[in-house]
């Protein structure tokens, strides 16, 4: 009975960590989408990126939003530090690929959204 109880507790802890990691990825995707939409209005694009970067910092640990361009395609990138008790990359079932061709520091996660201006 004790082994079964420990198995259930471990399953609940794993589910809670997965839910937290998924919530962070969801927040990052929402911020990246908002940055991409804000870039449609060129007059206020710099202030919009600063505003969404501040929101990324508030919603994600060490969050940062930025805009980049390569090969004629613009990208909205949101990067944050992975929490210590968040599942490792090998443990996450649905973790997306890394930030494309961009290198990110160890312990970080990111979401990149491509858009056309």
The first five atom37 places (N, CA, C, CB, O) and aatype in JSON, in Angstrom:
{
  "aatype": [20, 20, 20, 20, 20, 20, 20, 20, 20, 20, 20, 20, 20, 20, 20, 20, 20, 20, 20, 20, 20, 20, 20, 20, 20, 20, 20, 20, 20, 20, 20, 20, 20, 20, 20, 20, 20, 20, 20, 20, 20, 20, 20, 20, 20, 20, 20, 20, 20, 20, 20, 20, 20, 20, 20, 20, 20, 20, 20, 20, 20, 20, 20, 20, 20, 20, 20, 20, 20, 20, 20, 20, 20, 20, 20, 20, 20, 20, 20, 20, 20, 20, 20, 20, 20, 20, 20, 20, 20, 20, 20, 20, 20, 20, 20, 20, 20, 20, 20, 20, 20, 20, 20, 20, 20, 20, 20, 20, 20, 20, 20, 20, 20, 20, 20, 20, 20],
  "atom_mask": [
    [1, 1, 1, 1, 1],
    [1, 1, 1, 1, 1],
    [1, 1, 1, 1, 1],
    [1, 1, 1, 1, 1],
    [1, 1, 1, 1, 1],
    [1, 1, 1, 1, 1],
    [1, 1, 1, 1, 1],
    [1, 1, 1, 1, 1],
    [1, 1, 1, 1, 1],
    [1, 1, 1, 1, 1],
    [1, 1, 1, 1, 1],
    [1, 1, 1, 1, 1],
    [1, 1, 1, 1, 1],
    [1, 1, 1, 1, 1],
    [1, 1, 1, 1, 1],
    [1, 1, 1, 1, 1],
    [1, 1, 1, 1, 1],
    [1, 1, 1, 1, 1],
    [1, 1, 1, 1, 1],
    [1, 1, 1, 1, 1],
    [1, 1, 1, 1, 1],
    [1, 1, 1, 1, 1],
    [1, 1, 1, 1, 1],
    [1, 1, 1, 1, 1],
    [1, 1, 1, 1, 1],
    [1, 1, 1, 1, 1],
    [1, 1, 1, 1, 1],
    [1, 1, 1, 1, 1],
    [1, 1, 1, 1, 1],
    [1, 1, 1, 1, 1],
    [1, 1, 1, 1, 1],
    [1, 1, 1, 1, 1],
    [1, 1, 1, 1, 1],
    [1, 1, 1, 1, 1],
    [1, 1, 1, 1, 1],
    [1, 1, 1, 1, 1],
    [1, 1, 1, 1, 1],
    [1, 1, 1, 1, 1],
    [1, 1, 1, 1, 1],
    [1, 1, 1, 1, 1],
    [1, 1, 1, 1, 1],
    [1, 1, 1, 1, 1],
    [1, 1, 1, 1, 1],
    [1, 1, 1, 1, 1],
    [1, 1, 1, 1, 1],
    [1, 1, 1, 1, 1],
    [1, 1, 1, 1, 1],
    [1, 1, 1, 1, 1],
    [1, 1, 1, 1, 1],
    [1, 1, 1, 1, 1],
    [1, 1, 1, 1, 1],
    [1, 1, 1, 1, 1],
    [1, 1, 1, 1, 1],
    [1, 1, 1, 1, 1],
    [1, 1, 1, 1, 1],
    [1, 1, 1, 1, 1],
    [1, 1, 1, 1, 1],
    [1, 1, 1, 1, 1],
    [1, 1, 1, 1, 1],
    [1, 1, 1, 1, 1],
    [1, 1, 1, 1, 1],
    [1, 1, 1, 1, 1],
    [1, 1, 1, 1, 1],
    [1, 1, 1, 1, 1],
    [1, 1, 1, 1, 1],
    [1, 1, 1, 1, 1],
    [1, 1, 1, 1, 1],
    [1, 1, 1, 1, 1],
    [1, 1, 1, 1, 1],
    [1, 1, 1, 1, 1],
    [1, 1, 1, 1, 1],
    [1, 1, 1, 1, 1],
    [1, 1, 1, 1, 1],
    [1, 1, 1, 1, 1],
    [1, 1, 1, 1, 1],
    [1, 1, 1, 1, 1],
    [1, 1, 1, 1, 1],
    [1, 1, 1, 1, 1],
    [1, 1, 1, 1, 1],
    [1, 1, 1, 1, 1],
    [1, 1, 1, 1, 1],
    [1, 1, 1, 1, 1],
    [1, 1, 1, 1, 1],
    [1, 1, 1, 1, 1],
    [1, 1, 1, 1, 1],
    [1, 1, 1, 1, 1],
    [1, 1, 1, 1, 1],
    [1, 1, 1, 1, 1],
    [1, 1, 1, 1, 1],
    [1, 1, 1, 1, 1],
    [1, 1, 1, 1, 1],
    [1, 1, 1, 1, 1],
    [1, 1, 1, 1, 1],
    [1, 1, 1, 1, 1],
    [1, 1, 1, 1, 1],
    [1, 1, 1, 1, 1],
    [1, 1, 1, 1, 1],
    [1, 1, 1, 1, 1],
    [1, 1, 1, 1, 1],
    [1, 1, 1, 1, 1],
    [1, 1, 1, 1, 1],
    [1, 1, 1, 1, 1],
    [1, 1, 1, 1, 1],
    [1, 1, 1, 1, 1],
    [1, 1, 1, 1, 1],
    [1, 1, 1, 1, 1],
    [1, 1, 1, 1, 1],
    [1, 1, 1, 1, 1],
    [1, 1, 1, 1, 1],
    [1, 1, 1, 1, 1],
    [1, 1, 1, 1, 1],
    [1, 1, 1, 1, 1],
    [1, 1, 1, 1, 1],
    [1, 1, 1, 1, 1],
    [1, 1, 1, 1, 1],
    [1, 1, 1, 1, 1],
    [1, 1, 1, 1, 1]
  ],
  "atom_positions": [
    [[0.81, -1.19, 0.0], [0.0, 0.0, 0.0], [0.88, 1.27, 0.0], [-0.94, -0.02, 1.21], [0.55, 2.27, -0.65]],
    [[1.98, 1.21, 0.74], [2.88, 2.36, 0.81], [3.5, 2.64, -0.56], [3.98, 2.12, 1.86], [3.65, 3.8, -0.95]],
    [[3.87, 1.6, -1.27], [4.46, 1.78, -2.6], [3.45, 2.4, -3.55], [4.97, 0.43, -3.15], [3.79, 3.27, -4.35]],
    [[2.22, 1.96, -3.46], [1.16, 2.53, -4.3], [0.94, 4.0, -3.97], [-0.15, 1.75, -4.13], [0.79, 4.83, -4.87]],
    [[0.92, 4.33, -2.69], [0.74, 5.72, -2.27], [1.89, 6.59, -2.77], [0.63, 5.82, -0.74], [1.66, 7.7, -3.25]],
    [[3.11, 6.1, -2.66], [4.26, 6.86, -3.16], [4.19, 7.04, -4.68], [5.57, 6.17, -2.77], [4.56, 8.09, -5.2]],
    [[3.73, 6.03, -5.37], [3.56, 6.14, -6.82], [2.53, 7.18, -7.18], [3.16, 4.79, -7.41], [2.72, 7.95, -8.13]],
    [[1.43, 7.22, -6.45], [0.4, 8.23, -6.7], [0.92, 9.64, -6.4], [-0.84, 7.95, -5.84], [0.63, 10.58, -7.15]],
    [[1.67, 9.79, -5.33], [2.23, 11.1, -4.99], [3.22, 11.54, -6.07], [2.92, 11.07, -3.6], [3.21, 12.7, -6.48]],
    [[4.07, 10.64, -6.52], [5.04, 10.98, -7.57], [4.31, 11.38, -8.84], [5.99, 9.79, -7.85], [4.73, 12.31, -9.52]],
    [[3.24, 10.68, -9.17], [2.45, 11.03, -10.36], [1.82, 12.4, -10.24], [1.36, 10.0, -10.59], [1.79, 13.16, -11.21]],
    [[1.33, 12.74, -9.07], [0.73, 14.06, -8.85], [1.78, 15.16, -8.94], [0.04, 14.11, -7.49], [1.52, 16.22, -9.52]],
    [[2.98, 14.92, -8.38], [4.05, 15.91, -8.47], [4.47, 16.12, -9.92], [5.26, 15.48, -7.62], [4.69, 17.26, -10.34]],
    [[4.59, 15.04, -10.68], [4.97, 15.15, -12.09], [3.92, 15.95, -12.85], [5.14, 13.76, -12.71], [4.25, 16.8, -13.68]],
    [[2.64, 15.68, -12.57], [1.56, 16.4, -13.24], [1.59, 17.88, -12.89], [0.2, 15.8, -12.86], [1.37, 18.72, -13.77]],
    [[1.86, 18.21, -11.65], [1.93, 19.62, -11.24], [3.09, 20.33, -11.92], [2.07, 19.72, -9.71], [2.93, 21.47, -12.36]],
    [[4.26, 19.69, -12.02], [5.4, 20.3, -12.72], [5.11, 20.5, -14.2], [6.66, 19.44, -12.55], [5.45, 21.53, -14.77]],
    [[4.49, 19.51, -14.82], [4.13, 19.63, -16.24], [3.14, 20.77, -16.45], [3.52, 18.3, -16.75], [3.25, 21.52, -17.42]],
    [[2.17, 20.9, -15.55], [1.18, 21.97, -15.67], [1.85, 23.34, -15.55], [0.09, 21.82, -14.59], [1.5, 24.27, -16.29]],
    [[2.81, 23.47, -14.64], [3.5, 24.75, -14.49], [4.34, 25.06, -15.72], [4.4, 24.74, -13.24], [4.34, 26.19, -16.2]],
    [[5.05, 24.06, -16.25], [5.86, 24.27, -17.46], [4.97, 24.64, -18.64], [6.68, 23.0, -17.78], [5.32, 25.51, -19.43]],
    [[3.83, 23.98, -18.76], [2.9, 24.28, -19.85], [2.32, 25.69, -19.71], [1.76, 23.24, -19.89], [2.14, 26.39, -20.71]],
    [[2.03, 26.11, -18.49], [1.52, 27.47, -18.27], [2.55, 28.51, -18.68], [1.12, 27.66, -16.8], [2.2, 29.54, -19.26]],
    [[3.82, 28.25, -18.39], [4.87, 29.2, -18.79], [4.98, 29.26, -20.31], [6.23, 28.8, -18.18], [5.11, 30.35, -20.87]],
    [[4.93, 28.11, -20.98], [4.99, 28.12, -22.45], [3.77, 28.82, -23.03], [5.08, 26.69, -22.99], [3.87, 29.5, -24.06]],
    [[2.62, 28.66, -22.39], [1.41, 29.33, -22.86], [1.52, 30.84, -22.72], [0.18, 28.83, -22.1], [1.16, 31.59, -23.63]],
    [[2.03, 31.3, -21.57], [2.23, 32.74, -21.38], [3.22, 33.28, -22.41], [2.75, 33.03, -19.94], [3.0, 34.35, -22.98]],
    [[4.29, 32.55, -22.65], [5.3, 33.01, -23.62], [4.72, 33.07, -25.02], [6.52, 32.07, -23.59], [5.01, 34.02, -25.76]],
    [[3.93, 32.09, -25.41], [3.31, 32.12, -26.74], [2.34, 33.28, -26.86], [2.58, 30.79, -27.02], [2.26, 33.91, -27.92]],
    [[1.6, 33.57, -25.81], [0.66, 34.69, -25.81], [1.42, 36.01, -25.96], [-0.18, 34.69, -24.51], [0.99, 36.89, -26.71]],
    [[2.53, 36.15, -25.25], [3.32, 37.38, -25.34], [3.94, 37.52, -26.73], [4.42, 37.4, -24.27], [3.93, 38.6, -27.31]],
    [[4.48, 36.42, -27.28], [5.08, 36.47, -28.63], [4.03, 36.86, -29.66], [5.71, 35.11, -29.0], [4.32, 37.63, -30.57]],
    [[2.83, 36.33, -29.54], [1.75, 36.68, -30.46], [1.39, 38.16, -30.33], [0.51, 35.81, -30.2], [1.14, 38.83, -31.33]],
    [[1.35, 38.66, -29.11], [1.03, 40.06, -28.9], [2.12, 40.98, -29.45], [0.84, 40.33, -27.41], [1.82, 42.04, -30.0]],
    [[3.38, 40.57, -29.31], [4.47, 41.36, -29.88], [4.35, 41.39, -31.4], [5.85, 40.78, -29.46], [4.53, 42.45, -32.01]],
    [[4.06, 40.25, -32.01], [3.91, 40.2, -33.47], [2.77, 41.09, -33.93], [3.67, 38.75, -33.93], [2.9, 41.78, -34.94]],
    [[1.66, 41.09, -33.21], [0.54, 41.97, -33.56], [0.9, 43.43, -33.39], [-0.68, 41.64, -32.72], [0.5, 44.27, -34.2]],
    [[1.66, 43.75, -32.34], [2.06, 45.14, -32.1], [3.0, 45.64, -33.18], [2.71, 45.27, -30.74], [3.05, 46.84, -33.44]],
    [[3.75, 44.76, -33.8], [4.7, 45.17, -34.84], [3.99, 45.58, -36.13], [5.67, 44.04, -35.12], [4.62, 46.16, -37.01]],
    [[2.72, 45.29, -36.25], [1.97, 45.72, -37.44], [1.81, 47.23, -37.48], [0.6, 45.05, -37.46], [1.58, 47.8, -38.55]],
    [[1.92, 47.87, -36.34], [1.81, 49.32, -36.24], [3.22, 49.88, -36.05], [0.86, 49.75, -35.05], [3.68, 50.0, -34.91]],
    [[3.93, 50.23, -37.13], [5.34, 50.6, -37.03], [5.61, 51.82, -36.14], [5.88, 50.87, -38.39], [6.69, 51.92, -35.57]],
    [[4.66, 52.72, -36.02], [4.9, 53.94, -35.25], [5.13, 53.64, -33.77], [3.73, 54.9, -35.4], [5.89, 54.34, -33.11]],
    [[4.49, 52.62, -33.24], [4.6, 52.33, -31.81], [5.3, 51.01, -31.52], [3.23, 52.31, -31.19], [5.17, 50.47, -30.42]],
    [[6.05, 50.49, -32.49], [6.63, 49.16, -32.33], [7.67, 49.09, -31.2], [7.26, 48.72, -33.63], [7.68, 48.12, -30.44]],
    [[8.55, 50.1, -31.08], [9.57, 50.06, -30.03], [8.95, 50.1, -28.64], [10.54, 51.21, -30.19], [9.36, 49.34, -27.76]],
    [[7.99, 50.96, -28.44], [7.35, 51.04, -27.12], [6.55, 49.78, -26.83], [6.45, 52.28, -27.04], [6.46, 49.35, -25.68]],
    [[5.96, 49.18, -27.86], [5.2, 47.95, -27.66], [6.12, 46.8, -27.24], [4.43, 47.58, -28.94], [5.76, 46.01, -26.37]],
    [[7.29, 46.71, -27.85], [8.23, 45.65, -27.48], [8.69, 45.85, -26.04], [9.45, 45.64, -28.43], [8.8, 44.88, -25.29]],
    [[8.97, 47.09, -25.64], [9.35, 47.36, -24.25], [8.23, 47.0, -23.29], [9.73, 48.84, -24.08], [8.47, 46.43, -22.23]],
    [[6.99, 47.33, -23.67], [5.84, 47.03, -22.82], [5.67, 45.52, -22.66], [4.56, 47.65, -23.42], [5.47, 45.03, -21.54]],
    [[5.76, 44.76, -23.76], [5.58, 43.32, -23.67], [6.77, 42.64, -23.01], [5.36, 42.73, -25.06], [6.61, 41.59, -22.39]],
    [[7.95, 43.22, -23.13], [9.1, 42.68, -22.42], [8.92, 42.85, -20.92], [10.4, 43.36, -22.88], [9.29, 41.96, -20.14]],
    [[8.35, 43.97, -20.51], [8.05, 44.18, -19.09], [7.01, 43.17, -18.61], [7.55, 45.62, -18.84], [7.12, 42.65, -17.5]],
    [[6.02, 42.89, -19.44], [5.02, 41.88, -19.05], [5.63, 40.49, -19.0], [3.84, 41.9, -20.03], [5.26, 39.69, -18.15]],
    [[6.56, 40.21, -19.91], [7.24, 38.91, -19.88], [8.02, 38.75, -18.58], [8.18, 38.77, -21.09], [8.05, 37.68, -17.99]],
    [[8.66, 39.84, -18.14], [9.4, 39.81, -16.89], [8.47, 39.57, -15.71], [10.18, 41.12, -16.69], [8.83, 38.88, -14.76]],
    [[7.28, 40.15, -15.77], [6.31, 39.98, -14.69], [5.7, 38.57, -14.67], [5.22, 41.01, -14.81], [5.44, 38.03, -13.59]],
    [[5.47, 37.99, -15.83], [4.79, 36.7, -15.9], [5.72, 35.49, -15.87], [3.97, 36.64, -17.14], [5.33, 34.42, -15.43]],
    [[6.96, 35.67, -16.34], [7.9, 34.56, -16.46], [9.17, 34.87, -15.68], [8.23, 34.27, -17.94], [9.57, 36.03, -15.59]],
    [[9.81, 33.86, -15.1], [11.06, 34.12, -14.37], [12.17, 34.59, -15.32], [11.5, 32.86, -13.62], [12.57, 33.87, -16.23]],
    [[12.63, 35.8, -15.09], [13.66, 36.43, -15.94], [13.21, 36.47, -17.4], [15.0, 35.67, -15.82], [14.01, 36.26, -18.31]],
    [[11.93, 36.74, -17.61], [11.37, 36.78, -18.96], [11.85, 37.97, -19.75], [9.87, 36.79, -18.9], [12.13, 39.04, -19.2]],
    [[11.93, 37.78, -21.06], [12.4, 38.84, -21.96], [11.77, 38.63, -23.33], [13.97, 38.84, -22.07], [11.79, 37.53, -23.88]],
    [[11.23, 39.69, -23.89], [10.64, 39.64, -25.23], [11.5, 40.48, -26.16], [9.17, 40.15, -25.23], [11.98, 41.55, -25.78]],
    [[11.69, 39.99, -27.38], [12.47, 40.73, -28.36], [11.97, 40.42, -29.75], [13.98, 40.4, -28.23], [11.22, 39.47, -29.97]],
    [[12.42, 41.25, -30.7], [12.04, 41.07, -32.1], [13.33, 40.97, -32.9], [11.14, 42.25, -32.62], [14.28, 41.71, -32.66]],
    [[13.36, 40.04, -33.83], [14.53, 39.87, -34.69], [14.09, 39.67, -36.13], [15.38, 38.68, -34.21], [12.9, 39.55, -36.43]],
    [[15.06, 39.63, -37.01], [14.77, 39.42, -38.43], [15.9, 38.61, -39.05], [14.57, 40.77, -39.17], [17.07, 38.82, -38.75]],
    [[15.51, 37.7, -39.93], [16.51, 36.95, -40.7], [15.84, 36.41, -41.96], [17.12, 35.79, -39.85], [14.71, 35.92, -41.92]],
    [[16.55, 36.5, -43.04], [16.06, 36.01, -44.33], [14.71, 36.62, -44.72], [15.94, 34.5, -44.3], [13.86, 35.94, -45.3]],
    [[14.52, 37.89, -44.41], [13.29, 38.58, -44.77], [12.09, 38.21, -43.92], [12.97, 38.3, -46.2], [10.97, 38.61, -44.23]],
    [[12.3, 37.47, -42.85], [11.21, 37.06, -41.98], [11.47, 37.61, -40.59], [11.08, 35.51, -41.95], [12.57, 37.48, -40.05]],
    [[10.47, 38.23, -40.01], [10.6, 38.77, -38.66], [10.17, 37.71, -37.64], [9.74, 40.06, -38.49], [9.33, 36.86, -37.94]],
    [[10.76, 37.77, -36.46], [10.41, 36.84, -35.4], [10.2, 37.56, -34.09], [11.49, 35.77, -35.25], [10.92, 38.51, -33.77]],
    [[9.22, 37.12, -33.34], [9.01, 37.58, -31.98], [9.49, 36.46, -31.07], [7.49, 37.96, -31.71], [9.01, 35.33, -31.16]],
    [[10.44, 36.77, -30.2], [11.03, 35.75, -29.33], [10.8, 36.1, -27.88], [12.54, 35.6, -29.61], [11.01, 37.24, -27.47]],
    [[10.37, 35.13, -27.11], [10.21, 35.29, -25.67], [11.07, 34.21, -25.02], [8.69, 35.17, -25.22], [10.94, 33.02, -25.32]],
    [[11.96, 34.65, -24.13], [12.88, 33.73, -23.47], [12.74, 33.9, -21.96], [14.34, 33.99, -23.92], [12.52, 35.0, -21.47]],
    [[12.87, 32.8, -21.23], [12.79, 32.85, -19.78], [13.64, 31.74, -19.19], [11.33, 32.72, -19.32], [14.01, 30.78, -19.86]],
    [[13.94, 31.89, -17.89], [14.73, 30.88, -17.18], [13.79, 29.78, -16.71], [15.49, 31.51, -15.97], [12.71, 30.05, -16.18]],
    [[14.21, 28.55, -16.92], [13.44, 27.41, -16.48], [13.6, 27.25, -14.98], [13.86, 26.13, -17.22], [14.71, 27.34, -14.46]],
    [[12.52, 27.03, -14.29], [12.58, 26.86, -12.85], [13.27, 25.55, -12.5], [11.17, 26.89, -12.23], [13.26, 24.6, -13.28]],
    [[13.87, 25.51, -11.33], [14.63, 24.34, -10.91], [13.78, 23.07, -10.87], [15.24, 24.58, -9.56], [14.25, 22.0, -11.26]],
    [[12.54, 23.18, -10.41], [11.72, 21.98, -10.29], [10.86, 21.73, -11.53], [10.83, 22.08, -9.07], [9.98, 20.87, -11.51]],
    [[11.13, 22.47, -12.6], [10.45, 22.2, -13.86], [11.07, 20.95, -14.47], [10.55, 23.43, -14.84], [12.27, 20.74, -14.32]],
    [[10.31, 20.14, -15.15], [10.88, 18.91, -15.72], [12.03, 19.21, -16.67], [9.8, 18.12, -16.46], [12.02, 20.22, -17.38]],
    [[13.02, 18.34, -16.68], [14.14, 18.48, -17.61], [13.65, 18.24, -19.03], [15.3, 17.49, -17.26], [12.57, 17.69, -19.23]],
    [[14.43, 18.64, -20.0], [14.04, 18.52, -21.41], [13.72, 17.07, -21.77], [15.14, 19.05, -22.33], [12.83, 16.82, -22.58]],
    [[14.45, 16.13, -21.19], [14.21, 14.72, -21.49], [12.9, 14.21, -20.88], [15.37, 13.88, -21.0], [12.33, 13.24, -21.35]],
    [[12.45, 14.88, -19.81], [11.26, 14.42, -19.1], [9.96, 15.0, -19.65], [11.37, 14.76, -17.65], [8.89, 14.45, -19.4]],
    [[10.04, 16.1, -20.4], [8.84, 16.77, -20.87], [8.3, 16.06, -22.1], [9.12, 18.25, -21.18], [9.05, 15.78, -23.04]],
    [[7.03, 15.77, -22.09], [6.42, 15.04, -23.19], [6.24, 15.92, -24.42], [5.07, 14.47, -22.75], [6.58, 15.51, -25.53]],
    [[5.73, 17.12, -24.23], [5.35, 17.95, -25.37], [6.22, 19.19, -25.53], [3.92, 18.37, -25.24], [5.78, 20.17, -26.12]],
    [[7.45, 19.17, -25.02], [8.3, 20.35, -25.12], [8.66, 20.59, -26.58], [9.59, 20.18, -24.26], [9.14, 19.69, -27.27]],
    [[8.43, 21.82, -27.05], [8.77, 22.13, -28.44], [10.28, 22.15, -28.64], [8.16, 23.47, -28.85], [11.05, 22.18, -27.69]],
    [[10.66, 22.13, -29.9], [12.08, 22.21, -30.24], [12.66, 23.51, -29.72], [12.29, 22.09, -31.76], [11.92, 24.41, -29.32]],
    [[13.98, 23.61, -29.73], [14.63, 24.82, -29.26], [14.26, 25.99, -30.16], [16.16, 24.64, -29.2], [13.47, 25.84, -31.1]],
    [[14.82, 27.12, -29.9], [14.48, 28.36, -30.62], [15.04, 28.4, -32.02], [14.98, 29.56, -29.85], [15.74, 29.33, -32.39]],
    [[14.73, 27.41, -32.8], [15.21, 27.4, -34.18], [16.71, 27.32, -34.22], [14.73, 28.63, -34.93], [17.31, 26.45, -33.59]],
    [[17.32, 28.22, -34.94], [18.78, 28.22, -35.08], [19.46, 29.03, -33.99], [19.17, 28.77, -36.44], [20.69, 29.11, -33.96]],
    [[18.7, 29.63, -33.09], [19.28, 30.47, -32.05], [19.76, 29.62, -30.89], [18.27, 31.52, -31.57], [19.08, 28.69, -30.45]],
    [[20.94, 29.95, -30.39], [21.45, 29.28, -29.2], [20.9, 30.0, -27.98], [23.01, 29.26, -29.19], [20.93, 31.22, -27.89]],
    [[20.41, 29.22, -27.04], [19.92, 29.81, -25.79], [20.76, 29.26, -24.65], [18.4, 29.5, -25.57], [21.26, 28.14, -24.73]],
    [[20.9, 30.03, -23.59], [21.7, 29.57, -22.46], [21.09, 28.33, -21.81], [21.84, 30.68, -21.42], [19.88, 28.11, -21.89]],
    [[21.93, 27.54, -21.19], [21.45, 26.36, -20.47], [20.52, 26.8, -19.35], [22.64, 25.54, -19.9], [20.79, 27.79, -18.66]],
    [[19.44, 26.09, -19.18], [18.46, 26.44, -18.15], [17.43, 27.44, -18.63], [19.16, 27.0, -16.96], [16.62, 27.92, -17.84]],
    [[17.44, 27.75, -19.91], [16.48, 28.69, -20.46], [15.53, 27.96, -21.41], [17.2, 29.83, -21.2], [15.85, 26.91, -21.95]],
    [[14.37, 28.55, -21.59], [13.41, 28.09, -22.58], [12.99, 29.28, -23.4], [12.18, 27.39, -21.91], [13.14, 30.43, -22.97]],
    [[12.46, 29.03, -24.58], [11.98, 30.15, -25.38], [10.89, 29.7, -26.34], [13.13, 30.79, -26.14], [10.72, 28.52, -26.63]],
    [[10.18, 30.7, -26.81], [9.16, 30.52, -27.84], [9.46, 31.54, -28.91], [7.69, 30.7, -27.26], [9.69, 32.72, -28.61]],
    [[9.48, 31.11, -30.17], [9.72, 32.0, -31.29], [8.53, 31.91, -32.23], [11.04, 31.66, -32.02], [8.08, 30.82, -32.59]],
    [[8.02, 33.07, -32.62], [6.89, 33.15, -33.54], [7.3, 33.97, -34.74], [5.63, 33.77, -32.85], [7.67, 35.14, -34.6]],
    [[7.25, 33.38, -35.92], [7.62, 34.09, -37.16], [6.41, 34.83, -37.69], [8.18, 33.12, -38.23], [5.29, 34.34, -37.61]],
    [[6.66, 36.01, -38.25], [5.58, 36.8, -38.84], [6.15, 37.66, -39.96], [4.88, 37.69, -37.78], [7.35, 37.92, -40.01]],
    [[5.28, 38.09, -40.85], [5.68, 38.97, -41.95], [5.2, 40.36, -41.65], [5.12, 38.48, -43.32], [4.1, 40.55, -41.13]],
    [[6.03, 41.33, -41.97], [5.64, 42.74, -41.72], [4.89, 43.29, -42.87], [6.85, 43.6, -41.45], [4.48, 44.45, -42.84]]
  ]
}
